[in-house]
Amino acid sequence: DQQVKQNSPSLSVQEGRISILNCDYTNSMFDYFLWYKKYPAEGPTFLISISSIKDKNEDGRFTVFLNKSAKHLSLHIVPSQPGDSAVYFCAASADNSGYALNFGKGTSLLVTP
Amino acid sequence: NAGVMQNPRHLVRRRGQEARLRCSPMKGHSHVYWYRQLPEEGLKFMVYLQKENIIDESGMPKERFSAEFPKEGPSILRIQQVVRGDSAAYFCASSPELAKVQFFGPGTRLTVL
């Protein structure tokens, strides 16, 4: 039962342009959402998060947007850099689940020079 | 401040043997989570522990798998009588009390021959 879905397995973007990674969820109890970045053979690295009481959170080049009615969130990276090439995971948690994270399958981002 | 430490980074076992995976959380973190990632999949929650207590083990298989987080020393994920299907990357994450962001270790890659 995949409660967090990332429907695009891969995305290719030119350096300097915007990268938009999408994520959908089905569980209306989720109230906290996170994005992690992962390089091969390494653990996920926390990027940015958003609480369900907000609809936008920004940190430098990274912005996360949350649309609760659509159960959809997106990560915007502007401008994209070659070092951003990695797999990006969307994750969600609910207060009643002890903060266990539910992960999507990931989107592999390639930023080309 | 050292991050989450996991060892070994790579572990090879033959079918029927035992696998022991260790995780030392970040300094000051009292919550530990274990996740498993199969090839081409997202991370799946297994178990959530605090010192000397298992809080949520709903994601852990009922047989052959166990976890502990003793008062002293690292958290241990133990897999008895391993089978080929146990081959995966196992990630440990930690968080401070009452925090929703989890910080991940580099993972242990288990290969069962």
HADDOCK unambig.tbl for C-alpha pairs under 7 A between the chains (distance, minus, plus):
assign (segid A and resid 42 and name CA) (segid B and resid 106 and name CA) 4.80 0.50 0.50
assign (segid A and resid 42 and name CA) (segid B and resid 107 and name CA) 6.80 0.50 0.50
assign (segid A and resid 43 and name CA) (segid B and resid 91 and name CA) 6.99 0.50 0.50
assign (segid A and resid 43 and name CA) (segid B and resid 104 and name CA) 5.73 0.50 0.50
assign (segid A and resid 43 and name CA) (segid B and resid 105 and name CA) 5.44 0.50 0.50
assign (segid A and resid 43 and name CA) (segid B and resid 106 and name CA) 4.11 0.50 0.50
assign (segid A and resid 43 and name CA) (segid B and resid 107 and name CA) 5.83 0.50 0.50
assign (segid A and resid 44 and name CA) (segid B and resid 104 and name CA) 5.96 0.50 0.50
assign (segid A and resid 45 and name CA) (segid B and resid 104 and name CA) 6.78 0.50 0.50
assign (segid A and resid 46 and name CA) (segid B and resid 103 and name CA) 6.77 0.50 0.50
assign (segid A and resid 99 and name CA) (segid B and resid 100 and name CA) 6.09 0.50 0.50
assign (segid A and resid 100 and name CA) (segid B and resid 45 and name CA) 6.55 0.50 0.50
assign (segid A and resid 101 and name CA) (segid B and resid 45 and name CA) 6.62 0.50 0.50
assign (segid A and resid 102 and name CA) (segid B and resid 44 and name CA) 6.89 0.50 0.50
assign (segid A and resid 102 and name CA) (segid B and resid 45 and name CA) 6.95 0.50 0.50
assign (segid A and resid 103 and name CA) (segid B and resid 42 and name CA) 5.69 0.50 0.50
assign (segid A and resid 103 and name CA) (segid B and resid 43 and name CA) 5.76 0.50 0.50
assign (segid A and resid 103 and name CA) (segid B and resid 44 and name CA) 6.83 0.50 0.50
assign (segid A and resid 104 and name CA) (segid B and resid 42 and name CA) 5.48 0.50 0.50
assign (segid A and resid 105 and name CA) (segid B and resid 41 and name CA) 5.04 0.50 0.50
assign (segid A and resid 105 and name CA) (segid B and resid 42 and name CA) 3.96 0.50 0.50
assign (segid A and resid 106 and name CA) (segid B and resid 42 and name CA) 6.29 0.50 0.50
